[in-house]
Amino acid sequence: MKKRMHLNIAHLHWGFPPIVGGVETHLTILLPQMVKYGHKVGLLTGSVEGVKSRYNYEGVKIFREPIMDLNWLYKRGLEGLEDEIHYFFSSFFDEIKPDIIHAHNMHYFSKIHASILERLAQERGVPLILTAHNFWDDIVYLELMHKIKWTHIIAVSHFVKKEIIGVGIDDVNITVIHHGVDEEKFKPGIDTTHILSKYPQLRDKRIIFHPARISLAKGCDVSIKAMNIVKKAFPDSILVLAGSKNIIDWGETQQKDIAYLVNLVKHFNLEESVLIDIYSLEEVKELYEISEVCIYPSTVSEPFGLTMLEAMAMQKPMIVANAGGMPEIIEDGINGFIIPIRDFEDLAAKICQLLSDKKLNARLGYTGRQMVVSQYTKEKVTQETLSVYKKVLSS
């Protein structure tokens, strides 16, 4: 954007680091970049134990309240919270004085939050933007897509846009903006002393990294089944799965999934060949650095998958399932491989191919890095988002 308006922008999302997730990571990239472009940016998000309720994150004003904490809301229930939600939304807007209100994934979970948000935006005459980072197959999603008057919708992939059009939303009101990644933070050559001293079992191993959070939906069981095959061809290989305590666990499925996956590892006698732990962001970057192959065999229609971009930025080939928006980013044989959903045998074959062929591995990794630098930067995603703001403000 050659001529930039300086805007006051109010973002709302259920989570922000230390909560771990793709949307949360996206916000750490997008919001500070908006500040760098001269905009005043605030984020209203969920409370986290041990984290301040008000602070500054790289120029972004962070406001944390329990009424935005989905884990707390799931246990408590939403009944009787209308006045409290209205109060905290109003207080947030009074402080930010927004020209734009930008909600992330508020087209699900709570009708109360969405309707109060819509009402306050209308009262203040402020455009209400929604970024749909996901979609759901139930009545709450349908109602919030249709009943809430979103001024404009940003979809994180063409796949998500198609799903939104599928429930009757006019495509004129939807813009696709793929996520970006900080290609300076994620780049080859990171010092790995810390991770190798913390996990000495990773030294001199052929590391396969599954960076998406540990769950069945992310295909962790598929990865373990594939590892049972890979191990026979490459006895020195090890699979690293990334767990997390701090996630939005709507429906409380995380612990059940982990219990099953741990049992699956034991069933195959892979205890020495699969590492499951919780890693900091810095440790995740080191794990990318020491890995030879990254995998994300999602078993559900993944809306996007930010870890694909992180792996590409780190110059690592990525193997993904033919699920949702993933094939928009990974091109088979160009920057990685695409496998059929749940096909652990094909996943194992592709892993073995990349462990065997160093030239192919290097070529796919190099191409991925070049694609990130040219198409998926933090500057590009921010400028495209600001263009949507400019469009709705001038209409």
Secondary structure, DSSP 4 states (H G I P E B T S, - for coil): --S----EEEEE-S--TTS-SHHHHHHHHHHHHHHHTT-EEEEEEE--TTS-SEEEETTEEEEEEGGG-HHHHHHH-STT-HHHHHHHHHHHHHHH--SEEEEES-SSS-HHHHHHHHHHHHHHT--EEEEES---SSHHHHHHHHHS--SEEEESSHHHHHHHHHTT--GGGEEE----B-TTTS-S----HHHHHH-GGGTT-EEEEEEEESSTTTTHHHHHHHHHHHHHH-TTEEEEEEE-SSS--TTS-HHHHHHHHHHHHHHTT-TTTEEEEE--HHHHHHHHHHEEEEEE--SS--S--HHHHHHHHTT--EEEES-TTGGGT--BTTTEEEE-TT-HHHHHHHHHHHHH-HHHHHHHHHHHHHHHHHH-BHHHHHHHHHHHHHHHHH-
